[in-house]
Amino acid sequence: MMATGNSDSPPLGPEAEASRDGSPSETFFKVLKAHAHGGTDAAVRASDSTSQRSVQALPAAGVKELIDWMRNHLEGGPKSRTPLMAYLVGGPGGGKSAAAAQVVQGLAPLGPESPLAERSYRYASPAGNLTVINDATIPKQANKGSLAHDIDEAASAGENLLACVNRGVIVDDLGRAQRDASSGEEQTAGVTVLRWLAQPFGQDPRSDPSDRWCIRSDSGEPWSFLRSGSLKRSGEHVAQLLVVFLDECSLLEVRPETTLSESGPIAGEYSVARFDALEPTSNSSGYDLLSKILELASQHQDPLGAGSNPVTANIASLTHERIRRNFLHILRAAEIIGERRFSYRDLWAVYSRALLGSLVSHDSIDSASTSMEVDMEVAGNNAYHPTKRWAAAQRLGQLRFFMSVFAPTSGTEGPTSVFDQLASMVRTADPASDAPLGHLDKDAPSRSGWATPVYDAFSVIGKESSPLNLLRPDLDPDLKNVVGPLETIIDRAYQSLQTSSNADLEDDRRRASQWYGRYLLRLYAVSKGIPALYNEVTTWSRAWRTSKNDGTLNETLTGGLTSLLNPRRSESQRDTSYVPTFASRAEPVTSTTTHPILVTQLGDMQFRTRVEGERIWVHVADQSSDAGKIALDLDLIRLILTVSGQHSGITEMSSTISPRLERIRSARLRSVNSGPNPPQSIRVMSGKSTYPVAVVKGPTNAG
């Protein structure tokens, strides 16, 4: 988040460390635990100090500019007479409260401060009083529609307002306020603003200047992460509005530049990087946060020792810029696959798990280190039985960052902690679940397989064979930084088990091969930035960029989507498809019919694309009219990529996508059959042939 911690957390410098009880690593351990889900510093109050926080990373897009804009206004004195109403909208853990704490730094509180988290706080400033709604989810007893009532009070008093709001609160409060209002009752400022915030495309539904309350939008595309406007009452300017949607932009993409003007911040252009280009992400908030956590880790000695210590190995691996970038590439793929973006709190949890593994669930690093020290001793000692050595090595390997984020529990894949719910999202990008054969092609990495080197490493098992050594030549020089002493210990423990002469260990050897295979697949793929569904994710990112730049699709997507929407009966009937005219489902006829049916001939189509945030919309049109739009998400792209000629394959999401395709065909049927000459498109299909329908005008009943 933009700034984390609370007023009771001392600065983490050399002087502070010397004055604290416990080892420096214990402090680092507590910082990671405190900022993840359920941690003591996962949320802050507006009254918390921001100067002594442990980690301050780049804020979400538009947040810093909102803070600067509000502080310039509040410190401007009497000349800043027009009140400001600013809204930070997003889910929990996005940094809303931390931003509010920065806005109010140095302002005098009005009234006594409570040690408990309050719904709202009030401050005095040279530009008038400021009300901060720090947590709109806390109900306000004085009024059922609490947020709307807060806005009404600020508008009536001519005061400044800063509200931290979850999207659900806006919808709930707006619905409650509208239900409570009697028919014909005059719309209030609160309801007007809530309706403006709740509109999915940011368009004001009550922009008629004749309304007593209305909003004139000043800037921001309908789907932008930042919008501004003016709240007016009977034509009179009442307040300047600004809203930042913290979850519209990925924290793992380059932050869009936002500029300040006299009227407020102006949103920069958000862009999605080409996934296969591995473009630098050092200007992303997620990269900056991980880098600063690693800087904090580097300030502390490790009480557990180096060598086979997986925590030390994780920190050492992710300290390398290329490994760090590729690891975040995997997390970005999880966002694209799951159509959900990580919050700062989510990233803290993932990073904590990546660095400490399941040890982060312990109360202290001392309690976590006890069993790990034993495993480090056993795994590397030939005196122990092969099964005991392998079990210890496996527990250590499970703590490596490329294992822990996908399978956070030791020895099992089942949910055992709060983190597992978040890990289920990360697992969608697990390369071990989608490891196609082939060798990575640097010129076309997304169109080639990559896992053959790992499979080949297990092709020979003997006393002198080592899967790790067989894989080493395929590792790039920089990526060899991931392979350390711990990997050698695990590999030797595996060899010891596989070459044991004990016939009773066959099941143990089989299970060990399965686990070690996943281990090396993940090590290899994460080191190179290869997620599951690499081809599909890369295709989506390219489609987003071409749609953003010129509103088109590439040849592969155009041909595949055409085949799905408009499959032909034969190769000779180019761009022609037949759909039953009166059937309950709009499924094209692609085979020989056994009895005559009435069909509608659909001709060629044109596609144009448009991006709204991260969503890609494909607008479908035929020669006569628009046939609607369909979202080009990863599920649809996966189905498109199964198309071969005029024949589509199948995925686990085919049954979900089918109704979406049918809606487009139904719209085209309606367009064709309601046109000026519908009989020209209607045919009778029998066997392999189709016949035109002649419309004969019958006699008129004269009465």
N, C-alpha and C positions, 0 to 999 in steps of 0.2 A: 504494500500500500504506500501511499505517498509519504507517510511518516508513521512510524509504529512505536508502540510502547505506551507507557503511562508515566505520570508525574513522579511515581515512586521508583522508577528505574534509573539508576545512576549511569553516567556515561561509561562506555566500555573502552577506556584508554588505559595506558600503563599505570597511571596514578590510581585510577579507580580499581584496577585489578589488585593492586597491592593492598588496598584497604578492605578487600572483601574476603569473607570466609570461603573456603573451597578453592579448588584448582581452577585455572583459567578455562580448561575444557569443560568443567562443570558449568561455568557461566555460559559458554557457547551452547552447551546442551540445553540449558534453561531458556535461552533466547529462542531457539528453534521451537521448543515445545510451547512457549508462551504465545507465539504468533500464529500457530496453526489452529485448526478447528477446535473450539472449546478451550483455547488457551487464555491465560489471564490478560494478555495484551492483544487479543484478537479484535477487540473493539475499544474505542476510546471515547472520552467525554469531551464536550466542547471546551471545558475548563482545564483540560490536561495540557501540560507544557509540551512544546514541540522541540525544545532546544537540546534535550538530553536523550533523545531516542536513539536506539541502538543502530538502526538501519533506515536510511532515507533514500528511497529509490525514485526513479522518474515517475511522476504521477500519470494517471490515465489521460487520454487525449482531452484537451479543453479544461482540465481541472486547474492547472497552474494559472491559466489566463483568467479563469473565473475568480480565483483568489486575488490576483493582482488587480483586477477590475474592481472588485468590491472594496479592497483595502484603499485603493486610490480614491474611491468615492467617499468612504467613511472618514478618511483623513483629510478630505477636501474642505471641510468647514461649511459655513452657510451657503457658499456658492453652489454646493451640491444639494440643491433643494429637492430635485425630483427623486422620490424614493426608488430604491432598487428592490426587486423581488427575484431572488435566485433560487434555483432548484437543482439539487444533485439527485438524479434518479438512477436507480439500479438495485440489484440484489444485495444481500448481505455480504460483507467482506470486500466491497469494492473500493473502500477508502473515503466514503462520504463523511463520516464523523472526523476522520483525520484532517480532511480538507477544512471542515468547519472550525476545528481547533486552530488552524493556521489563520483563518480569517479574523478570529477574535483576539489573537495575541496582542496584548497591550491595551485592550479596551477595558473600561471599568465595569464590573458586573453590577447590575441593579438588583439588590436584595442579597440575602445570605446564600452562600453556596452549600449544597448538600453533599455529603460523601457518597451518596448513592447516585446512580445514573438517572437523570431527569429527562422528561419528555422535551422540555424547552428551557431555554436560558435567555436572559435579557441583558443587554449591554448598552452603555451610553457611548456615543461617539460625537465628534464635532459636526457630523452631518445628520444628527438625529439618532433616536434610539434604534436598536437592532434586536429583533427577535430571532433566535436560532432554534428551529425545530430539529433537535439532534437525533431523535428516534420517533418517527411518526407512527410506529407500530404500537407505542405505548398509548393507551386510550386517554382521551381528555374527558374527565367526568362532567365538565360543565356543558358539553354539547355532544350529541351523537355523531354528527358529521364534523369531526374535530378539525381536520385539515382545512376544509372549506371555511369553517368558522375562524381559524387562525388567519386565513387570507382576508376574510371580511374585516377582521379587527385591524389588521395592518393597513388595509386600504382606507378604512374610515379614519384612522388616526394619522395617516400620512407617514407611517414608519417603514423602516427597511425590514426585509424578511429574508432569511436563508433557511430553506427546508431540505432535510435529508430524507428522501422518500423512497420506499420500495414500490415497484410498479403495482403490486397488488393493493397497496394502501390507496393509491389513486383511484383504481377501479372500484374498490369497496366504498370509499368515502363518497365518490361521485354517485354511485348507485343509491347509497343511503340518503344523500342530500336530495336527489331527484325524487325518490319515493316519498320523502317527508314533505316535499313541496306540494301544496295544493294546486289544482288545475288553474292555470291563468296567473299564478303568482309570479311576481317580477323576479327575473333571474338576478342572482347576486354575483359579486365579484369572485367569490370563492368557487362557485359552480362554473363560472365562465373560464377561470384559469384551469380548473381541473379538467374540463372538457378539452381545452387546448393541449394540456399535457397528455391526455389519454388518447388522443387521435393517433391511430397507428402510422399515419403518414404526415402528421404534424400540421394538418390543415384546420384552420379555425372554423367550426361549424356555425358560429354566430358572428360573422364578420360584417353584418349589415350595420352601417353607421347610425341607422335610426334606433338600434337597440340602446337601452340605457347603459349596459355594459358590453363592451366588445374589445377584441384584440386585433391589432394590426401586426402581422408578422413582418419583421424587418429583414431577417437573413436566415440562412440555413436551408439546405435542400430538405424536402419532406422527410427523408430517412437519415438526415445528418445526425452526428453525435452532439451537435450544438445548434441551438436555435435561439433567436431573440425576437422580441416583440414589444409592443406598447399596449398597456392596459388603459382603456379610455372609458370615461363615464360621461354620457351625453355629449360626446365630442371633445371633452376636456381630458388632457393627458394626466393620468393618475400615477402611474409607475412604469418604470422600465423593467422588462422581463428578460430573464436569461435562464435557459435550462441546458444542463449537460447530462447526456445519457451515458453513464459510465460503462455500460456493458455493450455498447454498439460497436466498439473497436476492440480487436484482439490485443491483449497485452504482449503478445508474441510477434506482432507485426510492427514495422517501423511506425513510430508515432507521427501522425499528421501535424504539420506546422499550423499553429493558430496565431493570428495577429490581433493586436489590440487597436481599436479605433476610438474616436470620441463617443460613438454610439454603443461601444462594447466590443467583445471579442468576435472575430470573424473566423469561421471554421475553415481549416485547410482541407485538402483532398485526401481522403483515406484510400489506401491502396493495398491490395493483396500481392505479396511477392510471388514470383514464379517458383513453384515448389522444387523443381528439379535443378534450378539454377543455384541453390544454396546461397542466396544473396545475403550480405551481411545483415545481422540483426542487432548490432551493438547499440542502435538507437531505439530499441524496443524497451518497454518498461520491464518486461519479464527477464530479458537478458541483463539489464542493469541491476535488478533485484538479486538475481543469482550471483552475479559478479561481486556485489557488495557483501553478500553472505559469505562467499568464499574468502574475501578480504578479511572479514571478521574471523573466519576459521584460521587463516594463516597467522594471525596474531597470537595464537594460543598453541602451546606445546601439547602433544598428545600423550596422556598418561599411560596409554596402553602399549606404547612402543610402535615401531614401524614394521616393515617386513610383511608378515601375513595378516596384519590388521586391516580388515575390510573398510573401516571408517577412514583410516589414513589413505587407503587406496582410492576411495571415492573422491576425497578432497583433491588428491594428486591428479586423478584423471580429469576431473571437471575444471581444474585450474587451467588446463590447456584450452585455448580459445576455440580451436577446431572441434574438440570433443564437446565442449559446452554448447557450441552452436548446433552441432548435430543432435545432441540430446534434446534441445529445445525444438528442433525440427520434428522429433517424434511427438512431443506434446502438442505442437501446432497441428499435426495430422490428426491427433485425437479430437481436437476442437472441430476440425472440418468434418470428420466422420460422424461425430456425435451431434453436430449442429448446435453446439453450446460452447461458450467461451469461459475460460478460467477467470475467477476473480483473484484479487491479491491474496485473499485468505486461502483460496485453493492452491495457489502457487507456493505459498509458504508451506502448506501441508505436503505437497508433492516434493518440494526441494528438501524438506526435513526428512522425508522418507528416502529420498535418493541418497542423502549423505549419511544418515544413521540407520536406515533400514527399520526393522521392527524394534530396534533398541529405543526408538523415540517414544514407545509406549511405556517405558520404565520410568520410575520416579526420579532416578538420578543416574548419572553416567557410571558411578561406582557400582550400583546394583547391576547395571547392564554389562559391565566389564567382567564380572566374576566368571560367568559361564563362557564368555568369549575367550578369556585367557586360557581356560582349560581346553577349549576346542583348538586354539592355536597351537598348543603343546601337543595334543593328540594327533592332529591332522598331519603334522610334519615329522612324526616319529615312526620309524619302521618297526619299532618294537611292539606296536599295538596290532591287534587283529585287523585284517583288511576291512571288515565291515564296520568296526569301530572307527578306524581312520576315515573311511568314506563318509560315515554319518557326521563326523565332526567337520570334515571338509565341506560337506553339503550345507551345513548350517552357516558356515562362514561365507560360502558363495552366495547364499540366499540374501546376504546383506549388501551385496554389490549393487550399485545404483541401477544397472541395466536389468537386474532381477527384481529388486525390491519394489520398484514402481509398478511392475506388472503383477507380481505375486508377493504381496507384502507380508504374508504369514510364512512361518518357517515350517516347511514340510507339507503344507496343505495349500489349497487354493480357495478355501471357503472363507466367508466373511467372519472375521473375529474382532473387528474394531470399527470405529466410526470412519476411519480412513478408507476402508474397503469400499464404501459407497462411491467415493471419489475415484478410487482405483479402478472401479468397473468402467469408468469413462476412459481412463488411460489405457486399459487393456484392449479397447477397440483398435488401438494402433500397435498392438503387440506383434512384432515381426515374426515371432515363432508360430503364430496362427496363420500366416500367409507367407510361406517361404518357397517361391517358385524356383525350379531348376534353371540354371543358366549362370553365365558369368557377367558381372556388371559391365555394361558398355558405357564408358565415360561420355561418349558423344550422344547417346540416347539411353540414359540410365533408367528412365521410367518404362521403357519398352522392352527391357531385357530382364531375364531372371537374374538371380544373384546368389542363390544358396548352394550351388554345386560345390564350391570349395569346402563348405562345412560338411556336406554329405560325404564328399570324398575323404575327409579327414577320418571318418569312421569305417572306411572301406577295408582297412587292414588292421587286425588286432594281433599283436604278438608281444613277446617280451621286450622288444626294443621299440615297438611302435608307440606313438604319442599323438593323439588327435590334435593337441595344441601345437606341437612342433610341425605337423603336416599343414596346419593352417597358417602358421607364421609367415611363410613367403608371400601369401596373398594380402597381408596387411600392409597398408601404406606406412611409410616411415613415421609420419606424425601419429598415426592411429596405434602404433605399437606402444604408445604411452598408456593405453588402457591395460595392456597385458603386463602384469607385475609379478612379484614373488608369490602372491596368493594364488594366481592362476597356475603357476608351476606346482605348488603344493597340491592343489585340487587335481591337476592332471596326473601327478604321480600317485595320489591316493586312488584315482580311477584305474590306472594301470595295475596297481597292486591288487585291486579287487578282481579285475578282468583276467589276470594271469594266475590267480590262485588255483591250486589243484583241487580244491574242495568242491566236489560235485553238488553239494547241498546248497551252494551259493548261486545257483543258476537264476533263480527269481531275483535275487539281489543284483546280479549283474545286468539283468534285463531292465530293471527299474533304474539302475544307475546310468545305463546308456540313454534311457529316455530323458532323464533329468539333465545329464551332461550335454546331450544334444540340444536341448532348449537353451542351456547356459551359453554354449558357443554360438548358437544362432543369434541370440540376443546380443551377445558381446560384439559379434561381427556386424550385425545390422545397425545397432544403435551407434556404434563407433563411426559408421559411414552415413548415418542419418537416413536409414531406410526403414520406413514404417510398414505396417500391414497396408494392403491396398495402395501400394506406391503408385502404380500406373493410374488408378482411378483418381487419387488425390492430386497428382500432377495434372491430369486432364482437366479436373475441376479448376485448378488455379489458373491454367492457361485460358480456359473458357471465360473465367471472370475477367481477366485482363483484356482479352479481345472484345468482350462485350462492353467493357468500360470504354475502350478506345474507339471502336467503330461499330458496335452493335451487331456483330456477326458471329457465326459459329464456324469452326474449321470444317474441312471436308468430311472427316471421320464422324463428327457429331451430327452434321447435317444429314449425311447418308443414313446413319443409324437411326436417328429420330424419324426420318421419312419412312424407313422400313417398318418402324414400330407403329406409326400412325396410319400409314398408307400402304400396307403390303399389297403387292401385285399378285395376280393369279399366275402369271407367267412372265418370263423375262422379256417377251416381245411386247407386252402391254406396259410401256414405259409410263410411269407416273399416274397410272390408273388403278383405282381400287374400287371394289364393289362391297357395299354394306347393305344388309337387309333393311328395307324401308320401314317395315312395321314390326321388327323383332324387338323383344324386351331389352336386348343388349346390342350395343353398337360394335359388334365384332365382325371384321371383314371376312368375306368368303374367299378362301385361298385354295380350295380343292374342288373337285368335280361334285356337282350336286346330284342327288338321286331323284329329286322331284322338282318341278318348276317353282321358283320363288321370285318375288318382286324385289329388286335391288335398286339402289341409287348409285350411280357412277360418280365417284369423287376424283377430281383432277389433281393437278399438281398444287403444291403449297409453297408459300414463302415464309421464311423465319426472320424475325428481327429480335434482338435481345436487348435487355436493359438490366442494369444492376441497381439494387436498392440495398445499401449497406453491403452485407456479404451474400445476399440472396441474388440469384440469377433468374430472371424471368424470360421465357421464350414466348413471344407473341406469334401466334399462328394465323395466317391469312390465306384465303384462296382468291380466286379471280373476282369474286363478288363482294366479299365482306370479311371482317375480322372474325376469327373463330375462337377467340379467347386466348388465354395464356396458361403456361404450365411451368412449374418451378423446376429448374435444372439442378437438382440436388445430387448428392453422391449416389443415392439409390438408383435414380434414373440413369446416371452416367454408367453405373455398373451394368445395367441392362443393355444400354446402347452398345457398350463394348463387347457384348456377347453376340451381336448381330454379325452374321456371315452371309453376304449377298442379301437375299430377301428373307432369310430365316433368322429368327432371334433365338437366343438361348434362354436360360432360366436362372434366376437367383432366388435366394430365400425371401426377397422382397417383391417378387413378380406379382403376387396376388394383391399386394398393396398398391403397386403402380398401375395395374390394369384399369381400375376405375378412373384414374386420372387421365389415361389415354382415351378411354371411352367418352369422357365428357367433351374432349376436343372433337372427336368424331361426331358425337351427337349435335354439337353446335354447327358443324359443317353440314350435316344432314338437314338441319332446320333452315340453314341459310340457303342451301341449294333448292330445297323443296318449296320454300316460300318466295323464290325469285320469280321474275317475269315469265320464264319459260321452263318450269319444272319438268314437263314431259321429256325434254331433250336429254335429261340426266337419268330418267327412270328406264329400267330395262327388265325384261323377264329372263332369268337365268335358268337354263336347263342343261344338265350334263356339263359339257365343256363350252357350250355356246351361250351367247346372249342375244336378245332380240329387242329392237326398239318398241316402244309402246305408242300406238297411235290413239290420239284423243279425238273421238267423234262427237260432235255436238248433236244431242238428241232433240226430238221435237219439243216445242214449247207448249205447255198446257194453256190454251187460251181461256179456259174456264168455260 
